[in-house]
Amino acid sequence: MLTYQLENKNKYWSLYSRIRGDILSGKLRGGERLPSKRALAENLCVSVITVQTAYEQLLAEGYIFSRQRSGYFVAEVNVENRDPRPHEAEQTERRKDFDVDFVKGSAPARLFPFSVWAKLMRGVLADCGEHLLERVPCDGDAELKRAIAGYLYRTRGIDVHPQRVVIGAGAEYLYGIIVQLIGRDKLFAVENPGYGKISFTYRLNGAQCAYIPVTDFGTDCAAVEKSNADVLHISPSHQFPTGAVTPVSSRARLIAWAETGGRYIIEDDYDSEFRLSGKPLQCTYGLCPDRVIYMNTFSKTLAPSMRMGYMVLPPELYKKYLYYFGNSACAVPLFEQKTLAAMLDGGYFERHINRMKNYYRTVRRAVYEKAEKLGVSCILRDTGSGLHMLARFPEAPSDGYIKETAAANGINVKCLSDYMLEPTDGLEKYAVINYSGATPEQIENIEIKNKAPD
């Protein structure tokens, strides 16, 4: 009899995935008879409908077959076509075993404004009706573009023409669009250490990348000027993973670099909403709209599954965008765009952000309090922006020791060295504390009982 531990939220899908995984890994062999729907339902304490739905999905995809009056049997699956990662589900479960996760960047589900989102969706459905079935313009819904422009003016102090706002299905999608607009023959400079997906996506789209060191004051301007880069991708308000903030003097220097060579700066403002102490920092875009591409997403403020981002293009690039993509449709569903526009225009989004900031101030305070009581030498480096900070452990023999000790005590953490795109000295023994997915209770319960061998 099959014995599985099923997830509570979607038991049919969990059962389907477990049986499929066992077939692909060879645990269930071709021709083997599966339990009857009723017997399996009783054994797993689920409804017969749950088992029937899982079996029907497996049957439709060819993993099993049925014989009249005999039941269900495992189909023959070619070994070469099996899932190359048969233990993926088990690995995922092991990753969930951490008591505190300082790597995962997803906000707790309870912070999502479900009631507000549902209310606005019902309103959009009632107001827009058949209009929601229409083709979406290539650069997004005009209503959402106006709402984003208004939001940026209220919260970031920048005057954005709504027309030049382009809606896209997440940051990686927009990175690819930028490469096509500026040119695959251009050299894109990215920060090192940095978020690896940025350079990976640029290279995937045919561009070459140069790696620019990050100092305590953000991107190394001298290194940028010495490079042959045509484009610079930076996060000046809160660099990931160092947390460095680029001062206005450095921003002015980078703008001069861009203007003199007809170059572009991509300002990735990925977590600017979470300035937890003081006022929001000035955008680089506001200093030079003709040379700066401003971009952000709603992944951190709403949810990673909300595959919706936007960029504000300089006039020249926006004309190019319409020329290349004018006949295509926006990849983000109109229903979601209209709902988000209503959230921004109605002030719901800003109230949601304020609630999140209050929550994360509590989490941040818990990190500071725990660092004082940890029992090991720990120095926090925090600029008050964003949802991550650095923790230096000067007495630790290596970065590996830091991660292994953390894992032995139920803590998932990465070090600056894990985000190196090219080897760089002087950044050893720093752990990146990404607390966006942690809770105050989890942090308060941290204890260092087990240590890795030196």
Disulfide bonds with the S-S distance in Angstrom:
none
